[in-house]
Amino acid sequence: MILILIQIILAYLIGSIPSAVWIGKAVYGIDVRQHGSGNAGATNVIRVLGYKAGIPVMLFDVFKGWLAVFITSLFPDQGMTPDQIVYVEIGAAVAAALGHVFPVFAGFRGGKGVGTMAGVGIALYWQALLIVLGIFIIVLVISRYVSLSSCIAATAFPFIVVFITGTRHPGLVILSVFVAVFVLFTHRSNILRLAKGQENKFNFKGGGKK
């Protein structure tokens, strides 16, 4: 039980690494949370600082979601069944997502968790993630709203997991529903702006300081 707790804490700490905040402060001397949308995520970094800063942030956010799940395989299984190990991985996935949104290393003010959840998807649902990524890209190209693309892709995710990839593990099905609810919850302010027609569209050319 202690080892499981250590894994969950490590996953949270990994998720808490605020690459958007650290890169913004270390390289550009600004806190991205005080500019643009005020979000410590890759989209806002691209909006404020450009792709040169945004792409590394995006890749790292995805990587830390994958890593948080992967590290569970480095610990002794303590005689757990494969089914029980999956639940530990699920716990680590949730901890990493919470770490990204509420990072202990950045005053508990983080991003919206989409990149980190994508990394979790690579670790646990890579086939479903490919389909979700396709949906995200199509909606983004058509609408130019990252928030709308994220919400639609996340909402579709549990249906893809169950009905297309055929996942039947109860924990993984529940996690897929959690992902959808989690993304919608973290985007609640964006949803309000979308409803009012006040949401900013994504500039594919990037922006900010190069």
C-alpha positions in Angstrom: 0.0 0.0 0.0 2.9 2.4 0.8 4.5 1.7 -2.6 1.2 2.4 -4.4 0.9 5.7 -2.5 4.4 6.6 -3.5 3.5 5.9 -7.2 0.5 8.2 -7.0 2.5 11.0 -5.3 5.2 10.7 -7.9 2.6 10.8 -10.7 1.1 14.0 -9.2 4.6 15.6 -8.9 5.4 14.7 -12.5 2.1 16.2 -13.6 2.9 19.3 -11.5 6.0 20.2 -13.5 4.8 23.5 -15.0 6.8 23.6 -18.2 4.7 26.6 -19.6 5.5 28.7 -16.5 9.1 27.7 -16.2 10.0 28.2 -19.9 8.1 31.5 -20.0 10.0 32.8 -16.9 13.4 31.3 -17.6 13.7 32.1 -21.3 11.3 35.1 -21.9 11.1 36.6 -18.4 7.3 36.5 -18.3 4.6 34.4 -16.6 2.3 33.2 -19.4 -0.5 33.1 -16.8 -0.5 36.9 -16.8 -1.0 37.1 -20.6 -3.3 35.8 -23.3 -6.0 33.5 -21.8 -4.1 33.3 -18.5 -3.8 29.6 -18.9 -0.5 27.7 -18.3 -0.8 25.4 -21.3 0.7 25.0 -24.7 -2.0 26.8 -26.6 -1.6 30.0 -24.5 2.2 29.7 -24.8 1.9 29.5 -28.6 -0.5 32.5 -28.5 1.8 34.6 -26.3 5.4 33.4 -27.1 5.0 31.5 -30.4 5.7 28.0 -31.6 9.3 28.0 -30.5 8.2 28.0 -26.9 4.8 26.3 -27.4 5.9 23.1 -29.1 8.4 22.1 -26.4 5.7 22.8 -23.8 3.1 20.7 -25.7 5.5 17.8 -26.1 6.6 17.9 -22.5 3.0 18.0 -21.2 2.2 14.9 -23.3 5.4 13.2 -22.1 4.7 13.8 -18.4 1.2 12.2 -18.8 2.8 9.1 -20.4 5.6 9.0 -17.8 3.3 9.2 -14.9 1.6 6.0 -16.0 4.9 4.3 -17.2 6.7 4.7 -13.8 4.2 2.3 -12.2 5.8 -0.5 -14.2 9.1 0.2 -12.6 7.8 -0.7 -9.1 7.5 -4.2 -7.7 4.0 -5.5 -8.4 3.7 -6.8 -4.8 1.8 -9.9 -6.1 -0.9 -7.8 -7.6 -3.0 -9.2 -10.5 -2.9 -7.6 -13.9 -6.3 -6.1 -13.2 -5.1 -4.5 -10.0 -2.1 -3.1 -11.7 -4.3 -1.4 -14.3 -6.1 0.4 -11.4 -2.8 1.6 -10.1 -2.0 3.0 -13.6 -5.5 4.7 -13.6 -4.7 6.2 -10.2 -1.4 7.6 -11.5 -3.2 9.0 -14.6 -5.7 10.9 -12.5 -3.0 12.1 -10.2 -0.9 13.4 -13.1 -3.9 15.3 -14.6 -4.7 16.9 -11.2 -1.0 17.8 -10.9 -1.1 19.6 -14.2 -4.2 21.6 -13.3 -3.2 22.2 -9.7 0.6 22.1 -9.8 2.3 22.3 -6.4 5.4 23.8 -8.1 3.4 26.8 -9.5 1.0 27.9 -6.8 -1.6 25.4 -7.8 -2.4 27.4 -11.0 -1.8 25.3 -14.0 -3.2 24.4 -17.4 -6.4 22.6 -18.5 -4.9 19.1 -18.7 -5.5 18.2 -22.4 -1.9 17.6 -23.2 -1.3 15.5 -20.1 -4.4 13.5 -20.7 -3.2 12.9 -24.2 0.0 11.4 -22.7 -2.1 9.2 -20.5 -4.0 8.2 -23.6 -0.8 7.1 -25.3 0.0 4.9 -22.3 -3.5 3.3 -21.9 -5.6 3.9 -25.0 -3.2 4.6 -27.9 -5.7 3.3 -30.6 -8.6 5.4 -29.3 -6.2 8.4 -28.9 -5.4 8.3 -32.6 -9.1 8.6 -33.5 -9.6 11.4 -30.9 -6.6 13.3 -32.3 -8.1 13.1 -35.8 -11.4 14.5 -34.4 -9.5 17.3 -32.6 -7.5 18.3 -35.8 -10.6 18.3 -38.0 -12.7 20.4 -35.6 -9.7 22.8 -35.1 -9.1 23.3 -38.8 -12.8 23.9 -39.4 -13.6 26.1 -36.4 -10.1 27.4 -35.3 -11.3 27.0 -31.7 -8.9 24.9 -29.6 -11.3 24.8 -26.7 -14.2 23.6 -28.9 -11.9 21.0 -30.5 -10.8 19.8 -27.1 -14.3 19.5 -25.7 -15.7 17.7 -28.7 -12.7 15.3 -28.9 -13.0 14.6 -25.1 -16.7 14.0 -25.3 -16.2 11.5 -28.1 -13.4 9.7 -26.2 -15.4 7.3 -24.0 -17.7 6.4 -26.9 -14.6 5.6 -29.0 -13.0 3.6 -26.2 -16.2 1.5 -25.7 -17.7 1.2 -29.1 -14.8 1.4 -31.5 -11.8 0.0 -29.7 -13.9 -2.4 -27.6 -12.4 -1.7 -24.2 -14.2 -3.6 -21.5 -12.1 -3.1 -18.5 -14.4 -1.3 -16.0 -11.6 0.9 -14.7 -10.5 2.0 -18.2 -14.1 2.7 -19.2 -14.6 4.8 -16.1 -11.3 6.7 -16.7 -12.4 7.5 -20.3 -15.6 9.1 -18.9 -13.5 10.9 -16.3 -11.3 12.3 -19.1 -14.4 13.7 -20.8 -15.9 15.2 -17.7 -12.5 16.5 -16.6 -11.8 18.3 -19.9 -15.3 19.8 -20.0 -14.9 21.0 -16.4 -11.5 22.6 -16.9 -12.9 24.3 -20.1 -16.1 25.6 -18.4 -15.0 29.3 -18.8 -14.2 28.6 -22.5 -17.6 27.0 -23.0 -19.2 30.2 -21.6 -17.2 32.4 -24.0 -18.0 30.1 -26.9 -21.7 30.4 -26.1 -21.4 34.2 -26.0 -19.3 34.3 -29.2 -16.3 35.8 -27.2 -13.8 32.9 -27.5 -10.5 33.7 -29.2 -9.8 31.7 -32.4 -6.4 30.0 -32.8 -3.9 31.7 -34.9 -2.1 29.0 -36.9 0.8 31.4 -37.5 1.6 31.6 -33.8 2.4 34.8 -32.1 4.3 36.6 -29.4 8.0 36.8 -29.0 10.0 34.6 -31.4 
